[in-house]
Amino acid sequence: MKTLNESWAASKRRFEARLAAVYADAKREPQLRLFEAMDYSLLAGGKRLRPFLVYEFCRACGGREEDADPAALAIEMVHTYSLIHDDLPAMDNDDYRRGRLTNHKVYGEAMAILAGDGLLTDAFRVLSASGLPEDRAAACVRILAENAGPWGMVGGQVLDMLSEERELTEEEVLAIQSRKTGCLIRAACQLGVVCGGGTDAQLQAAGRYADGVGLAFQIRDDVLDVTGDAAKLGKAVGMDADKNTFVRLYGLSRCEELIHSYTESAVEALSEFPEPETLAALASFLADRDR
């Protein structure tokens, strides 16, 4: 059996090849500059966590990798659009992402906005061409739309923006982070189940796993913003010092306890799957990561 690192690395190599092909035929288009801006961020590397979750949950339900390719591509396109927009001066105003200049620093603010818009919209073109049975394809579109839009990630971003002038309660911080970061992780897990033909019980279990992993992931991000190495992270640290983070709410020691508690909850949810070892190892790895 492959280790987590071996499985993730193999999945990432395969996925990167498919990702590079998405806009390979766009070189003759008159709006080439737009596709260049989209590819600049889309192909910038990163952990490719969300596609890996799609593939692993598809496999856990007995599905094939190729059945999950469109969903994996779509979730990464949506994630990349969110990063481009997050980095804009009107949002987080960041200069670096994944170790290089952010999109708007290279292509300008207007093109960066349009690159994000293009990736978000085109994700649904890619997803709808999945070749899955109609009921599964429709379920995939609904899952991604619900988790990426105003009920999910965008809603979390708005709550985060509106909270900048005051300190939040624990409930309010959880409401933000479960949407802002957690919803795309939930979408990835549940898309994998649908692509793999999983049961309703497995779909719900994937949601519980995602909720635990998503919160642990965000808390670790908040901790790394305080204790992390900018060279390893590929972005500046200390950017969230005045924001409503879990570190500001709980302190570093309590955050470490919560990371492991949420991770344990995530692993417990995997009892619905016959071979959950890779997903369990992934949850533990994300809890202890340093980048």
N, C-alpha and C positions, 0 to 999 in steps of 0.2 A: 504494500500500500504506500502511495506517495505521502511525503510529509506535507504539511501546510505550505511551506516555502516552495516546494517543488510544484504542487498543484497550482498555487497562485502564479508562479513564474510562467508555467506552461500556458495557463489561461490568459495571462497578460500578453504573452508573445502572439498567441493566436488572435486575441482581440485587437491588438494594435494593428495587425495586418488588415483586418476588416475595417477598422476605423479609418485607416489611411486611404481606403478605397472609396469611402463615402463621397468625396468630392473630387476624385481623380479625373472625372470626365468634365469638370467645370472649367478647365483651362481655356477653352475657346469662347466662354460666355463673356458678353460685354461688361457684365458686373463682376469681373474677375477679382477686383479689389475686395469686394465683399467676401468672396469665398476664401481669399487669402487671409483675411482677418479672422474668419471663422476657424480655418485650419490652424492658424497661429496658436490659438488657445486650445482647440480640440486635440491637437497632436503634441501638446507641451509636456506630456508625461503625467506623472502622478501615480497614486496607489492603484487606481482603477478598482477601488473597493466595490462600488455599486454594480458594475458589470460582473465582478467575481461573485457577488451575492446572487445575482440573477442566475448565473450558470450553476452555482452550487445547489441552490434550491430546486432548479430544474432537474439536476442529476439526482437529488435526494428523493424526487418523486418519480424517478424512472424515465425521465425524458432525455433527449439527445441535445448536445451542445448547439447544433445547428438550428434546432427549434427555438432556442433562446437568443440567437444572434440579434434579430431586430430589436428585441426588448432591451438587450444589453447596450446596443448602440444608442437607442433612444434615451435611456436613462442617463448615459454619459453626456449626450448632447444637451439635455436639460440641465444637468449639473454644471456643465461648462458655461452655458448661458448665465446661470445664476452667479458664477464666479466673476465673469466679465462685468456684469452689472453691479455686483457687490463692490468691486474695486473702483468704480467710478467716483469722481470728486463729490458728487451729490450723495454718495452712500458712505463707504469706508475710506475713500481717497487713498488707496494703496498704490505704491510704485512698483512692487514686485509680487509675482505670483509664480509658484513652482520654479523659483530660482532665476527668473528672468523678468524683464519689464512687463508690466501689465498691458492689456490690450490697448487701452486708450492712450498710453504713453507712446505706443508705436504707431497706431492708426488714427489717433484723434478721438475725441469723445463721441462725435456723431457716428462715426463708423463703428466704434465699439458698441454703441447702443444698437445699431442695426445688425451687427454680427450676433449679438445676443438674441435679438428678435428673430433673426434667421434660423439660429440653432433651435430655439424653442419651437417655432412653427414647423420646421422640417423634421423634428423628432417624431411628430405624429404621422408624417408621410412615410417615414421609415418603418414605424411601428405598424401602420395599417397595411403594409405590404409584407407582413410576416408569413403569409401562407398557412397560418393556423386555421383550424375550423372557425367559422364565423362567430360562434358564441365565445370562444377563447379570445379571439382577436378583439372583439368588442369589450370583453372584460379587461383586457390589457390597456386599451385606450382609456377606459373609465378609471382604472387604478392610477395610471400616470397623471391624468388630468386632475383627479381629486387631490392627489398628494402634492402636485406641483403648483396648483393655483391658489385662489383666495382662501380655500378651506384648509390649505396645507402650508407649503413653503412660503409662498408670497404673503399669506396671512401672518405667518411668523415674523417675516421681515418687517411688516407694517407694525406689528405689536412691539418689536424691538425698537423701531424708529420712534414710535410714540412714547416710549418709556425712557428716553435718554435724559429727560430733565428731572427724574426723581428715582429714588431707590425703590426696588420692587420687593414684594413678598415672595416667599418660596413658591406659592401657587402660581404667581404671575411669571416667574422665571421659567417654571416648568411648562407653562402654556406657550411661551415663546419658543423654547428650545425643542419641545416635542414636535413643533411645526417646522421651525426654521431649518433644523438639521435632521430631525427624526423622520420627517415624512418622506423624504427621498430614499432613505434607507428602508423604510417600510415598503415603499413602492417597489424597490429592487427585489426584496425578499418575496413579496406576493406576486410580482410579475414572473419570477422563476417558478413558483408553484403552478400558476396558470399555464405557463409554457410547457411544463412537465406533466400536465394533466392530473394534478394533485386533487385531493379531496377537500371538502369544505373545512374539515377539522384541521387539515394541514395548512390551509390558507389562514385560518385563525391563529394557529400555532406560529406560523411565519410572522404574523403581525406582532405577537407577543415577544418573539425573539428580537424583532426589529426595534420594538419599543425599548427593551433593555439595552441592546447594543447601541442604539441611537443616543440614549441619554449618557451611557458610559463614554461613548465617543466624544460627545460635546463637552462633558466635564473634563476629560483628558485634554481636549483642545484648550480649554480655559486654563488648566494647570500648566500646559506647555507654553502658553502665552506669558506666563510668569517665570517659569523655570527652564524653558527650552532654549535650544541653540538655533539661532537664526539660519546658520549655514545648513544645518540638517533639515530644518523646516522649509527652507526655500522662500521664506517671507519674514518680515520684521516681527519681532516680539515686543511685548509691552504695549501693543496697540489698543488693548481692551481695558486698560487700567481704570478708566472712568466709566466703563459700561457695566450693565447689570449681569455680571457673570456669576457662575457657580462659586468661583473662588471668592469673589466679593461677598457673596451671600453666606458661605459656609466656612471659608478658610481652607488652607491646603490639606490639613490633616483629615478633616471631615470629608473633603472631596475624594481623597484616596479610598476611604471606607465606602462611599457611595458608588464609586466606579466598580468596585468588586461586588457590591451587593446587586447592582443592576446587571452585571455580567452573569452572576449566578442565576438570576431570574431568566435571563436569555437562554442559558444552557438548559435549564429545566424545561423550557418550552419545546425543546427538540425531541422529546420523548415520542412525538407523533411520527418521527421519521426512522426508517429501519437502520440507516447507517449515517449517524449525525456527527461522526468524529471530526471531520474537516471543519464543519460549521462551529463545533464546540471549541476547537483549537483556534479558530479565527476570532471568536469572541474573547478568548483569553489573551491572544496576541494584541488585539486592539486596546484592551484594558491596560496593557503594560508598555505600549509603544512610546518611543521617544521622538517621533517626528510625525 
